[in-house]
Amino acid sequence: MASAHEQVVPAKDGTAQLGLSSKLLRKPWYLFWRLLGDSLYKDREYSLHVPDGYRTLTPWFNIGNGEPFSTLIKSVHAGGPLSTSLDRCYQLYQFARRSALLDGHMAECGVYTGGTAHLLALTLERFGNAPAKLHLFDTFTGMPECSDPQRDYHSPGAFSDTSLSAVEHRLSAASSCAIIHPGIIPATFAEVEDGSRFSFVHIDVDNYPTVDACCRWFWPKLVSGGTMIFGDYGMYPYRHSTRAAVDAFFANESEKPLLLPTGQALLLKQ
Ligand SMILES: C[S@@+](CC[C@H](N)C(=O)[O-])C[C@H]1O[C@@H](n2cnc3c(N)ncnc32)[C@H](O)[C@@H]1O
């Protein structure tokens, strides 16, 4: 069911897109929740789980606890903007940390200002083995023309308030393991050395054709035990883009997407 801020406009082909008013209300809506979270959840080791009423371990809120995640996320915040919520960052961190023990590189498709890329670079550097690299793919000029307004929540040009030089500067100051591939996915996949294998891939591109291209290219290259995580899979505005593309691809595979309570989807390769 659509939440109050999301006015759903049925599209001609039977899909549904979100109306302009929903998009305009997005920023104040999330600002409200950010303020509420900061006042009720900040620094809590255990937090109230809504609507069940029990308290669960929430290390992502407890940034002063001295654990590796809190140290890494403080460095990420100091390095620049972070547009992904802390609970989702924690999932990325714990699965990347686990994957860092495997052979293979890591990758992120959809980098924007480099917040989650920064976290992955620090995680790989701290817990990984030296030859492994973090491959990063984005236009760095915003969503490309391939996004379809009937399906995809963001229009072409969204996320253009970033730049390749800013992300390069941010990541080179943090670690030496990042390799940046600016340009349109999937063309930029050709820059990766033939035969490369991956232990961890974060796909956060928010449009159907790019999610589909990422699945086709990365899934066969994922090592046994490796992880793929899709940001926004379970988020309502992305049900016709990320979720539809992931479900269509994995309908023909033996592994199926595992839904995390954060809205991300996880694939663990057998
Ligand atoms: C939601 S943002 C990524 C957020 C980022 N992971 C973070 O935490 O800040 C989505 C990004 O995907 C990129 N993107 C989407 N489709 C793409 C494509 N076909 N080629 C390259 N970049 C693409 C956009 O440029 C945008 O920066």
The ligand as an SDF file (V2000), in Angstrom:
LIG
                    3D

 27 29  0  0  0  0  0  0  0  0999 V2000
   21.0400    5.9860   -5.8700 C   0  0  0  0  0  0  0  0  0  0  0  0
   22.4330    6.6460   -6.6770 S   0  0  0  0  0  0  0  0  0  0  0  0
   23.7430    5.7380   -5.9330 C   0  0  0  0  0  0  0  0  0  0  0  0
   23.9270    6.0960   -4.4660 C   0  0  0  0  0  0  0  0  0  0  0  0
   25.2330    5.6640   -3.8730 C   0  0  0  0  0  0  0  0  0  0  0  0
   25.3710    4.2160   -3.7930 N   0  0  0  0  0  0  0  0  0  0  0  0
   25.3860    6.2700   -2.4780 C   0  0  0  0  0  0  0  0  0  0  0  0
   25.2840    5.5750   -1.4840 O   0  0  0  0  0  0  0  0  0  0  0  0
   25.5480    7.4830   -2.4030 O   0  0  0  0  0  0  0  0  0  0  0  0
   22.2520    5.9330   -8.2830 C   0  0  0  0  0  0  0  0  0  0  0  0
   23.4260    6.2290   -9.2070 C   0  0  0  0  0  0  0  0  0  0  0  0
   23.3470    5.2970  -10.2990 O   0  0  0  0  0  0  0  0  0  0  0  0
   23.9130    5.9190  -11.4330 C   0  0  0  0  0  0  0  0  0  0  0  0
   23.4630    5.2050  -12.6530 N   0  0  0  0  0  0  0  0  0  0  0  0
   22.2290    4.7330  -12.9180 C   0  0  0  0  0  0  0  0  0  0  0  0
   22.2010    4.1130  -14.1200 N   0  0  0  0  0  0  0  0  0  0  0  0
   23.4600    4.1790  -14.6190 C   0  0  0  0  0  0  0  0  0  0  0  0
   24.0790    3.7020  -15.8290 C   0  0  0  0  0  0  0  0  0  0  0  0
   23.3980    3.0380  -16.7820 N   0  0  0  0  0  0  0  0  0  0  0  0
   25.4030    3.9510  -15.9940 N   0  0  0  0  0  0  0  0  0  0  0  0
   26.1170    4.6110  -15.0610 C   0  0  0  0  0  0  0  0  0  0  0  0
   25.5900    5.0920  -13.9040 N   0  0  0  0  0  0  0  0  0  0  0  0
   24.2720    4.8710  -13.6860 C   0  0  0  0  0  0  0  0  0  0  0  0
   23.4210    7.3610  -11.3460 C   0  0  0  0  0  0  0  0  0  0  0  0
   24.2720    8.2210  -12.0740 O   0  0  0  0  0  0  0  0  0  0  0  0
   23.4560    7.6200   -9.8270 C   0  0  0  0  0  0  0  0  0  0  0  0
   24.6220    8.2860   -9.4440 O   0  0  0  0  0  0  0  0  0  0  0  0
  1  2  1  0
  2  3  1  0
  2 10  1  0
  3  4  1  0
  4  5  1  0
  5  6  1  0
  5  7  1  0
  7  8  2  0
  7  9  1  0
 10 11  1  0
 11 12  1  0
 11 26  1  0
 12 13  1  0
 13 14  1  0
 13 24  1  0
 14 15  1  0
 14 23  1  0
 15 16  2  0
 16 17  1  0
 17 18  1  0
 17 23  2  0
 18 19  1  0
 18 20  2  0
 20 21  1  0
 21 22  2  0
 22 23  1  0
 24 25  1  0
 24 26  1  0
 26 27  1  0
M  CHG  2   2   1   9  -1
M  END
$$$$
